[in-house]
Amino acid sequence: MCNGEYVVDIHRCWTTQGVGPVDTMWALVRHFDADGQVDRVVNLSGDQHQMDNYVWANFPLAPLPARLA
């Protein structure tokens, strides 16, 4: 879907890798400025709680000193 300012891409994201499989829909929204260049992008999950749980289970944060460096 698109108009003069936005293009919206609806797609499915799934994986069976890692802890907690993922299967959700996403909307990737791109906004174009007056020169036709992308100036904003928003990626919206159809199930943000599922994605949060997956990310936290599979990609732990680095130790605090490394995150502050």
Backbone bond lengths (Angstrom), bond angles and torsions (degrees), N, CA, C in turn:
res aa  C-N    CA-C-N  psi(-1)  N-CA   C-N-CA  omega(-1)  CA-C   N-CA-C  phi
1 M - - - 1.432 - - 1.525 107.76 -
2 C 1.336 117.82 140.31 1.454 119.77 177.94 1.521 109.93 -154.92
3 N 1.327 115.07 162.95 1.454 122.58 169.83 1.523 106.21 -143.52
4 G 1.313 118.98 -159.39 1.454 120.82 -176.80 1.516 115.28 -68.42
5 E 1.334 117.32 -18.87 1.458 120.75 -176.12 1.522 114.34 -118.86
6 Y 1.321 117.83 -27.51 1.463 121.39 -171.40 1.522 112.56 -125.49
7 V 1.332 114.53 147.34 1.459 122.35 167.28 1.523 105.72 -126.05
8 V 1.325 116.30 130.71 1.464 121.47 179.79 1.527 108.67 -117.67
9 D 1.310 115.74 124.81 1.461 123.02 178.65 1.524 107.43 -110.16
10 I 1.323 117.77 117.17 1.465 122.44 176.22 1.529 106.97 -100.54
11 H 1.324 116.55 125.49 1.456 119.30 -178.43 1.527 110.86 -147.17
12 R 1.307 114.60 159.73 1.463 122.08 178.53 1.516 108.78 -98.04
13 C 1.318 116.11 137.31 1.464 122.74 176.07 1.519 107.23 -121.12
14 W 1.312 116.95 126.68 1.453 119.65 177.95 1.514 110.12 -146.93
15 T 1.316 115.28 154.60 1.452 122.04 174.34 1.520 108.99 -156.76
16 T 1.301 115.72 152.91 1.460 121.61 172.09 1.526 109.59 -114.63
17 Q 1.324 117.24 6.82 1.459 122.53 -179.99 1.524 109.84 -85.75
18 G 1.311 115.78 151.36 1.448 120.34 175.18 1.520 112.60 77.42
19 V 1.322 114.60 -169.23 1.460 122.57 -179.06 1.520 109.00 -86.53
20 G 1.317 116.56 125.98 1.461 120.12 177.28 1.506 112.25 76.27
21 P 1.304 118.06 96.77 1.462 119.73 179.31 1.524 111.69 -61.30
22 V 1.309 115.83 154.11 1.462 123.61 -179.16 1.522 109.19 -119.10
23 D 1.309 116.23 136.62 1.463 121.88 173.21 1.521 106.82 -153.80
24 T 1.321 116.19 98.37 1.465 120.32 -175.84 1.522 110.65 -148.06
25 M 1.287 115.53 162.30 1.461 122.06 176.32 1.528 109.08 -95.98
26 W 1.329 115.62 150.15 1.460 122.83 178.87 1.520 109.49 -130.07
27 A 1.316 115.50 150.08 1.457 122.34 170.58 1.523 107.10 -120.20
28 L 1.312 116.87 115.86 1.461 123.14 177.48 1.522 106.76 -101.07
29 V 1.335 115.93 113.01 1.468 122.02 -174.77 1.528 108.56 -107.82
30 R 1.326 116.26 120.93 1.474 121.63 177.30 1.516 108.72 -111.51
31 H 1.327 115.99 133.49 1.462 121.09 175.98 1.525 108.43 -109.05
32 F 1.329 116.17 136.55 1.459 122.07 -179.93 1.522 110.30 -108.81
33 D 1.336 116.51 136.58 1.465 120.62 177.58 1.535 109.98 -80.12
34 A 1.322 115.98 -176.19 1.467 121.39 -176.38 1.535 112.39 -63.36
35 D 1.337 117.54 -23.10 1.469 121.64 179.11 1.529 112.19 -89.88
36 G 1.320 116.87 3.44 1.460 120.27 179.27 1.515 114.29 81.76
37 Q 1.327 117.08 14.39 1.461 121.75 179.74 1.530 110.15 -99.09
38 V 1.315 116.53 142.71 1.462 120.20 176.01 1.521 108.44 -67.43
39 D 1.339 116.27 125.09 1.462 119.39 178.38 1.526 113.06 -119.45
40 R 1.329 117.43 -10.32 1.467 121.22 176.06 1.529 108.57 -149.31
41 V 1.318 114.44 143.69 1.469 120.70 175.27 1.529 107.52 -138.20
42 V 1.326 116.37 132.73 1.459 122.29 176.08 1.522 107.46 -127.58
43 N 1.323 116.78 132.20 1.458 122.16 178.01 1.522 107.85 -114.35
44 L 1.321 117.66 115.60 1.462 123.11 -174.22 1.519 110.00 -111.75
45 S 1.324 116.10 126.67 1.464 121.37 179.55 1.516 110.51 -89.14
46 G 1.325 115.84 141.45 1.459 120.57 174.85 1.518 111.86 -72.12
47 D 1.333 117.69 -17.91 1.463 122.32 178.54 1.526 108.11 -145.16
48 Q 1.315 116.13 80.96 1.463 121.16 -175.91 1.522 112.00 -63.01
49 H 1.331 118.23 -35.34 1.467 120.54 179.02 1.525 110.96 -62.58
50 Q 1.322 117.28 -41.45 1.470 121.03 177.57 1.530 109.77 -61.52
51 M 1.319 117.33 -44.71 1.465 120.63 -179.35 1.520 111.66 -66.97
52 D 1.343 117.77 -41.19 1.465 120.59 176.74 1.522 110.77 -58.77
53 N 1.332 116.53 -47.12 1.464 120.40 -179.67 1.525 110.95 -61.32
54 Y 1.320 117.18 -41.70 1.466 121.28 179.96 1.532 110.88 -64.31
55 V 1.308 116.79 -48.76 1.469 120.87 -177.76 1.522 110.62 -62.30
56 W 1.336 117.89 -47.29 1.467 120.26 -178.85 1.522 111.56 -64.92
57 A 1.340 118.74 -33.42 1.465 121.48 -179.54 1.526 112.52 -75.36
58 N 1.332 117.94 -26.65 1.466 121.26 -172.17 1.523 115.20 -111.07
59 F 1.312 117.91 -15.36 1.468 120.92 -176.76 1.520 109.66 -134.08
60 P 1.337 117.65 77.69 1.469 120.09 -178.50 1.531 110.95 -65.43
61 L 1.317 114.82 150.96 1.451 120.43 177.06 1.523 110.91 -68.35
62 A 1.326 115.49 150.16 1.464 120.58 173.60 1.537 108.08 -67.26
63 P 1.333 118.24 159.07 1.458 120.11 175.64 1.531 110.58 -54.85
64 L 1.303 116.00 150.56 1.456 121.52 -173.50 1.541 114.03 -51.97
65 P 1.327 121.22 -45.99 1.471 118.76 179.95 1.534 112.32 -57.75
66 A 1.325 117.55 -38.96 1.468 120.01 -179.31 1.517 111.82 -68.40
67 R 1.342 116.79 -32.29 1.465 119.75 179.28 1.522 112.00 -72.82
68 L 1.320 117.02 -25.22 1.466 121.35 -178.12 1.515 112.68 -90.98
69 A 1.320 117.36 -9.56 1.465 120.89 -177.18 1.510 111.37 -70.78
